[in-house]
Amino acid sequence: MTDLTWRPDSPDAAAELRPLLRAVAEVDGRPEVAADGPLPREFRGGEHLLATDGVELVGYAHLDTDGDSFGRQVAEVLVRPDARRRGVGSALVDAVIARAAEGTRFWAHGDHPGAARIAGSRGLSRVRELLTMRIDLAAAELPEPVWREGVRVRTFEPGRDEAAVVEVNKRAFDWHPEQGSLTVADVEATEAEPWFDPAGFFLAVAADDALLGFHWTKVHSGGVGAKGREGGRIGEVYVVGVDPGAQGGGLGKALTLAGLAHLRALGLGEVILYVESDNAPAVAVYSRLGFTRSAADVQYARAEAPSV
């Protein structure tokens, strides 16, 4: 029998949930969970649903009650690997459906067939697919970035560039469920993360220093859930954003190449990125550079009723 308990977010959540999250990451490769410190952002705030077998924690769901950029609540459901195929995932999903707002979206990381079965049996359909793409930097033949006339490249300066990045990001990602809601406070909070390095945050600016686009890179340290090379370290094309008014001249490609050159100089052999499967132009650019699809994460939700 599975016992389910809802709890509000609290400072004690990290210690209680970390062993389960790390057990899941050991098998699935995600989430990336540090040995100490705060939980990954997708598990902070909101509400926590704990599933126990009477003794041990065997499953967990997080409900983001604030929601994505469009106000839709988002749920993450995880089951400890040795407790799978016992109905724990189904029980968690049913409890979230009963509690969450209409239109809540459920993540299925790795696009597992079991998640698809649970979703389908509850009338949930695939509404989003997020691709993971990878490139072998050691083998890739990457061209030098080509910058159009008048463009200068510099790195991010904390305390100076946050507002400009947020403004360009807002215009570039007004369609995106997560990235479009980035705030100055979010950027400042990320600056406090152990992985943040302004030397890997590239800004393309005009002659008057107006921001045209940016490439924010990330280096994963190789903790549980980070599967890469070079002692477990792996690079990431974290965010590439180009102001809509500056698009069409190859700026996004040039910024991507600048970031990849930086990651290669750090000695990293592999780099990943995440991109929406229906963002055909971006997928095409990354594919031409040598990135290949390696995994997919899927969101499920009930189909929205047509407006009258």
Secondary structure as UniProt FT lines:
FT   STRAND          3..8
FT   TURN            11..12
FT   HELIX           13..28
FT   HELIX           41..43
FT   STRAND          47..52
FT   STRAND          57..64
FT   TURN            69..70
FT   STRAND          74..79
FT   HELIX           81..83
FT   TURN            84..85
FT   HELIX           88..99
FT   TURN            102..103
FT   STRAND          105..109
FT   HELIX           113..121
FT   TURN            122..123
FT   STRAND          125..136
FT   TURN            137..139
FT   TURN            149..150
FT   STRAND          152..155
FT   TURN            158..160
FT   HELIX           162..172
FT   TURN            173..175
FT   TURN            177..178
FT   HELIX           179..181
FT   HELIX           184..191
FT   TURN            194..195
FT   HELIX           198..200
FT   STRAND          201..205
FT   TURN            207..208
FT   STRAND          211..220
FT   TURN            231..232
FT   STRAND          234..242
FT   HELIX           244..246
FT   TURN            247..248
FT   HELIX           251..265
FT   TURN            266..267
FT   STRAND          270..276
FT   TURN            277..278
FT   HELIX           280..289
FT   STRAND          292..301
//
